[in-house]
Amino acid sequence: MSGVKLVLGPESALAKDQAQQLRYSSAEMRWLHAGSLVVALFVIANAILAGRYPAYLPWAFVANACSAVRYSGYIHALNHAHKLNERVHWSLELILGAWSPFILGFTETQRVHLAHHRYETGPGDPDNFITDSKSPSVALIRCAFIFEYWFVYAARHGWLSRRFWPFYLCRLAIFAGVFWLSGTSAALIAYVLAIKVGTAASFFNFSYLAHVHEGQRGNYILAWPPALVWLGRALLGRHASDTAGFHAVHHARPWVSTARLDRAYELLTARAGSAPSASVQ
Protein backbone atom coordinates (compact mmCIF):
# COMPACT_ATOMS: atom_id res chain seq x y z
CA MET A 1 0.00 0.00 0.00
CA SER A 2 1.22 3.48 -0.85
CA GLY A 3 -0.24 6.96 -0.59
CA VAL A 4 -0.55 9.23 -3.60
CA LYS A 5 -1.72 12.83 -3.71
CA LEU A 6 -4.57 13.73 -6.03
CA VAL A 7 -4.12 16.84 -8.19
CA LEU A 8 -7.35 18.46 -9.39
CA GLY A 9 -7.47 21.71 -11.34
CA PRO A 10 -10.44 23.79 -12.54
CA GLU A 11 -10.65 21.64 -15.68
CA SER A 12 -11.64 18.64 -13.57
CA ALA A 13 -15.04 20.08 -12.65
CA LEU A 14 -17.88 17.61 -13.14
CA ALA A 15 -20.77 18.15 -15.51
CA LYS A 16 -24.12 18.86 -13.84
CA ASP A 17 -25.65 15.50 -14.81
CA GLN A 18 -22.56 13.65 -13.60
CA ALA A 19 -22.57 15.48 -10.27
CA GLN A 20 -26.25 14.67 -9.73
CA GLN A 21 -25.60 10.96 -10.26
CA LEU A 22 -22.82 11.01 -7.68
CA ARG A 23 -24.76 12.72 -4.89
CA TYR A 24 -26.56 11.00 -2.04
CA SER A 25 -30.12 10.15 -3.01
CA SER A 26 -33.06 10.20 -0.60
CA ALA A 27 -33.35 6.43 -0.90
CA GLU A 28 -29.65 6.00 -0.11
CA MET A 29 -29.97 8.22 2.96
CA ARG A 30 -32.88 6.10 4.23
CA TRP A 31 -30.86 2.95 3.58
CA LEU A 32 -27.84 4.34 5.45
CA HIS A 33 -30.03 5.30 8.40
CA ALA A 34 -31.67 1.86 8.52
CA GLY A 35 -28.32 0.16 8.02
CA SER A 36 -26.75 2.01 10.94
CA LEU A 37 -29.60 0.91 13.23
CA VAL A 38 -29.39 -2.70 12.07
CA VAL A 39 -25.62 -2.87 12.55
CA ALA A 40 -25.81 -1.29 16.01
CA LEU A 41 -28.51 -3.77 17.09
CA PHE A 42 -26.47 -6.63 15.59
CA VAL A 43 -23.44 -5.65 17.68
CA ILE A 44 -25.52 -5.45 20.87
CA ALA A 45 -27.17 -8.81 20.14
CA ASN A 46 -23.77 -10.40 19.49
CA ALA A 47 -22.46 -9.22 22.85
CA ILE A 48 -25.52 -10.58 24.64
CA LEU A 49 -25.26 -13.93 22.83
CA ALA A 50 -21.57 -14.13 23.73
CA GLY A 51 -22.54 -13.73 27.38
CA ARG A 52 -25.11 -16.53 27.15
CA TYR A 53 -22.98 -18.89 25.01
CA PRO A 54 -19.24 -18.57 25.83
CA ALA A 55 -18.22 -20.66 22.80
CA TYR A 56 -19.63 -17.90 20.59
CA LEU A 57 -17.37 -15.24 22.15
CA PRO A 58 -14.52 -15.38 19.56
CA TRP A 59 -16.98 -15.13 16.67
CA ALA A 60 -18.81 -12.26 18.36
CA PHE A 61 -15.50 -10.45 18.82
CA VAL A 62 -14.57 -10.68 15.13
CA ALA A 63 -18.07 -9.86 13.90
CA ASN A 64 -18.37 -6.84 16.17
CA ALA A 65 -14.92 -5.50 15.28
CA CYS A 66 -15.84 -5.61 11.56
CA SER A 67 -19.30 -4.20 12.28
CA ALA A 68 -17.79 -1.23 14.10
CA VAL A 69 -15.95 -0.29 10.90
CA ARG A 70 -19.10 -0.67 8.81
CA TYR A 71 -21.11 1.39 11.30
CA SER A 72 -18.54 4.20 11.22
CA GLY A 73 -18.80 4.21 7.42
CA TYR A 74 -22.58 4.61 7.57
CA ILE A 75 -22.51 7.40 10.16
CA HIS A 76 -19.72 9.21 8.30
CA ALA A 77 -21.73 9.07 5.08
CA LEU A 78 -24.77 10.48 6.88
CA ASN A 79 -22.60 13.32 8.23
CA HIS A 80 -22.30 14.50 4.63
CA ALA A 81 -25.71 13.43 3.35
CA HIS A 82 -27.46 15.65 5.90
CA LYS A 83 -26.94 19.41 6.08
CA LEU A 84 -25.22 20.84 9.15
CA ASN A 85 -27.67 21.38 12.04
CA GLU A 86 -30.45 19.71 10.04
CA ARG A 87 -33.02 18.05 12.30
CA VAL A 88 -32.73 14.28 11.92
CA HIS A 89 -34.91 11.46 13.18
CA TRP A 90 -34.50 10.80 16.90
CA SER A 91 -33.26 7.25 16.23
CA LEU A 92 -30.32 8.68 14.28
CA GLU A 93 -29.71 11.47 16.78
CA LEU A 94 -29.52 8.84 19.50
CA ILE A 95 -26.53 7.12 17.86
CA LEU A 96 -27.64 3.65 18.91
CA GLY A 97 -24.03 2.45 18.61
CA ALA A 98 -23.28 3.49 22.18
CA TRP A 99 -19.78 2.01 22.12
CA SER A 100 -18.51 4.07 25.05
CA PRO A 101 -19.84 6.03 28.05
CA PHE A 102 -18.40 9.09 26.32
CA ILE A 103 -19.81 9.22 22.81
CA LEU A 104 -21.49 12.08 21.00
CA GLY A 105 -24.88 12.20 19.33
CA PHE A 106 -25.28 12.61 15.59
CA THR A 107 -25.46 16.43 15.58
CA GLU A 108 -22.27 16.77 17.63
CA THR A 109 -20.46 14.05 15.67
CA GLN A 110 -21.37 15.78 12.42
CA ARG A 111 -20.17 19.14 13.71
CA VAL A 112 -16.83 17.69 14.82
CA HIS A 113 -16.33 15.89 11.50
CA LEU A 114 -17.17 18.93 9.39
CA ALA A 115 -14.62 20.89 11.46
CA HIS A 116 -12.09 18.32 10.24
CA HIS A 117 -13.07 19.10 6.65
CA ARG A 118 -12.90 22.84 7.33
CA TYR A 119 -9.37 22.80 8.78
CA GLU A 120 -7.92 19.70 7.03
CA THR A 121 -4.97 18.88 9.34
CA GLY A 122 -4.39 22.58 10.05
CA PRO A 123 -4.80 24.32 13.42
CA GLY A 124 -8.22 23.56 14.89
CA ASP A 125 -8.68 20.19 13.16
CA PRO A 126 -10.12 17.81 15.79
CA ASP A 127 -8.38 14.88 14.07
CA ASN A 128 -4.98 16.40 14.80
CA PHE A 129 -5.25 14.23 17.90
CA ILE A 130 -4.35 11.42 15.49
CA THR A 131 -2.24 13.13 12.83
CA ASP A 132 -0.01 14.80 15.46
CA SER A 133 1.11 11.36 16.67
CA LYS A 134 4.89 10.91 16.76
CA SER A 135 4.69 7.40 15.32
CA PRO A 136 2.17 5.09 13.62
CA SER A 137 1.91 2.96 16.77
CA VAL A 138 0.94 5.98 18.86
CA ALA A 139 -1.56 6.98 16.16
CA LEU A 140 -3.10 3.50 16.25
CA ILE A 141 -3.63 3.68 20.01
CA ARG A 142 -5.11 7.16 19.75
CA CYS A 143 -7.47 5.98 17.01
CA ALA A 144 -9.01 3.53 19.47
CA PHE A 145 -10.03 6.43 21.71
CA ILE A 146 -11.10 8.94 19.06
CA PHE A 147 -14.75 8.95 20.19
CA GLU A 148 -13.76 9.88 23.73
CA TYR A 149 -11.48 12.61 22.42
CA TRP A 150 -14.27 14.01 20.25
CA PHE A 151 -16.47 14.15 23.35
CA VAL A 152 -13.86 16.29 25.11
CA TYR A 153 -13.33 18.41 21.98
CA ALA A 154 -17.06 19.12 21.64
CA ALA A 155 -17.39 19.92 25.35
CA ARG A 156 -14.48 22.37 25.18
CA HIS A 157 -16.10 24.15 22.23
CA GLY A 158 -19.48 24.39 23.96
CA TRP A 159 -21.24 22.13 21.46
CA LEU A 160 -23.12 20.00 24.03
CA SER A 161 -26.54 21.64 23.86
CA ARG A 162 -29.57 20.98 26.04
CA ARG A 163 -30.88 18.62 23.38
CA PHE A 164 -27.71 16.55 23.68
CA TRP A 165 -28.18 15.44 27.29
CA PRO A 166 -31.44 13.40 27.09
CA PHE A 167 -29.97 11.36 24.23
CA TYR A 168 -26.70 11.03 26.12
CA LEU A 169 -28.50 9.57 29.13
CA CYS A 170 -30.21 7.07 26.82
CA ARG A 171 -26.82 6.04 25.42
CA LEU A 172 -25.51 5.53 28.94
CA ALA A 173 -28.51 3.32 29.67
CA ILE A 174 -27.85 1.26 26.53
CA PHE A 175 -24.18 0.88 27.43
CA ALA A 176 -25.04 -0.23 30.98
CA GLY A 177 -27.77 -2.51 29.64
CA VAL A 178 -25.31 -4.41 27.45
CA PHE A 179 -23.16 -5.12 30.51
CA TRP A 180 -26.20 -6.19 32.51
CA LEU A 181 -27.56 -8.53 29.81
CA SER A 182 -24.30 -10.06 28.66
CA GLY A 183 -22.19 -10.01 31.81
CA THR A 184 -19.04 -8.04 32.47
CA SER A 185 -16.55 -10.40 30.81
CA ALA A 186 -18.49 -10.84 27.58
CA ALA A 187 -19.30 -7.13 27.39
CA LEU A 188 -15.68 -6.12 27.86
CA ILE A 189 -14.42 -8.54 25.18
CA ALA A 190 -17.23 -8.74 22.59
CA TYR A 191 -18.46 -5.17 23.00
CA VAL A 192 -15.87 -2.74 24.36
CA LEU A 193 -12.63 -4.39 23.18
CA ALA A 194 -14.05 -5.52 19.83
CA ILE A 195 -15.29 -2.00 19.11
CA LYS A 196 -11.95 -0.50 20.12
CA VAL A 197 -10.11 -2.85 17.74
CA GLY A 198 -12.49 -2.06 14.89
CA THR A 199 -12.38 1.67 15.60
CA ALA A 200 -8.58 1.68 15.79
CA ALA A 201 -8.26 -0.15 12.45
CA SER A 202 -10.87 2.05 10.79
CA PHE A 203 -9.52 5.43 11.88
CA PHE A 204 -5.89 4.40 11.38
CA ASN A 205 -6.69 4.09 7.67
CA PHE A 206 -9.29 6.83 7.50
CA SER A 207 -7.65 9.52 9.65
CA TYR A 208 -3.94 8.64 9.69
CA LEU A 209 -2.79 6.81 6.55
CA ALA A 210 -5.13 8.88 4.37
CA HIS A 211 -3.70 12.12 5.80
CA VAL A 212 -0.07 11.39 6.67
CA HIS A 213 2.36 9.99 4.09
CA GLU A 214 6.13 9.92 4.57
CA GLY A 215 5.79 12.55 7.27
CA GLN A 216 3.83 14.93 5.04
CA ARG A 217 0.26 15.92 5.86
CA GLY A 218 -2.37 16.13 3.16
CA ASN A 219 -5.25 14.22 1.58
CA TYR A 220 -4.14 11.01 -0.10
CA ILE A 221 -5.35 8.14 -2.22
CA LEU A 222 -4.48 4.77 -0.65
CA ALA A 223 -3.38 2.42 -3.41
CA TRP A 224 -4.53 -0.93 -2.01
CA PRO A 225 -4.01 -4.22 -3.89
CA PRO A 226 -7.21 -5.18 -5.80
CA ALA A 227 -7.80 -8.28 -3.69
CA LEU A 228 -7.66 -6.22 -0.50
CA VAL A 229 -10.06 -3.65 -1.97
CA TRP A 230 -12.54 -6.42 -2.77
CA LEU A 231 -12.19 -7.94 0.70
CA GLY A 232 -12.62 -4.56 2.40
CA ARG A 233 -15.78 -3.81 0.48
CA ALA A 234 -17.20 -7.27 1.20
CA LEU A 235 -16.50 -7.26 4.94
CA LEU A 236 -16.74 -3.57 5.81
CA GLY A 237 -18.88 -2.01 3.09
CA ARG A 238 -17.96 0.54 0.42
CA HIS A 239 -18.91 3.49 2.64
CA ALA A 240 -16.06 2.56 4.97
CA SER A 241 -13.44 1.01 2.68
CA ASP A 242 -13.73 3.44 -0.23
CA THR A 243 -13.75 6.50 2.03
CA ALA A 244 -10.31 5.45 3.24
CA GLY A 245 -9.04 4.39 -0.19
CA PHE A 246 -10.29 7.46 -2.09
CA HIS A 247 -9.93 9.91 0.78
CA ALA A 248 -8.43 12.68 -1.35
CA VAL A 249 -11.49 12.54 -3.63
CA HIS A 250 -13.74 12.64 -0.57
CA HIS A 251 -12.10 15.83 0.67
CA ALA A 252 -12.11 17.40 -2.78
CA ARG A 253 -15.79 16.58 -3.35
CA PRO A 254 -17.36 15.82 0.08
CA TRP A 255 -20.89 15.86 -1.39
CA VAL A 256 -20.15 12.74 -3.47
CA SER A 257 -21.66 9.59 -1.99
CA THR A 258 -18.94 7.58 -0.29
CA ALA A 259 -20.21 4.54 -2.22
CA ARG A 260 -19.37 6.27 -5.53
CA LEU A 261 -15.95 7.75 -4.82
CA ASP A 262 -14.27 5.37 -7.24
CA ARG A 263 -16.57 6.55 -10.04
CA ALA A 264 -15.92 10.19 -9.08
CA TYR A 265 -12.19 9.53 -9.23
CA GLU A 266 -12.50 8.12 -12.76
CA LEU A 267 -14.64 11.05 -13.95
CA LEU A 268 -12.48 13.73 -12.35
CA THR A 269 -9.23 12.41 -13.75
CA ALA A 270 -10.78 11.77 -17.17
CA ARG A 271 -12.05 15.37 -17.38
CA ALA A 272 -8.58 16.56 -16.42
CA GLY A 273 -7.45 14.99 -19.69
CA SER A 274 -5.20 12.26 -18.32
CA ALA A 275 -5.36 8.69 -17.20
CA PRO A 276 -5.98 8.13 -13.48
CA SER A 277 -2.42 6.89 -12.95
CA ALA A 278 -1.05 10.12 -14.42
CA SER A 279 -3.21 12.42 -12.31
CA VAL A 280 -1.57 11.69 -8.99
CA GLN A 281 1.80 12.69 -7.60
Secondary structure, DSSP 8 states (H G I E B T S, - for coil): -EEEEB---GGG---HHHHHHHB--HHHHHHHHHHHHHHHHHHHHHHHHHHH-GGGHHHHHHHHHHHHHHHHHHHHHHHHHS-TT----HHHHTTS---SSS---HHHHHHHHHHHHHHTTSTT-TTHHHHT-SSHHHHHHHHHTHHHHHHHHHHHTT---TTHHHHHHHHHHHHHHHHHHH-HHHIIIIIIIHHHHHHHHHHIIIIIITTEETTEES-EEEE--HHHHHHHHHHH-HHHHHHHHTHHHHHH-TTB-TTSHHHHHHHHHHHTTS-GGGSB-
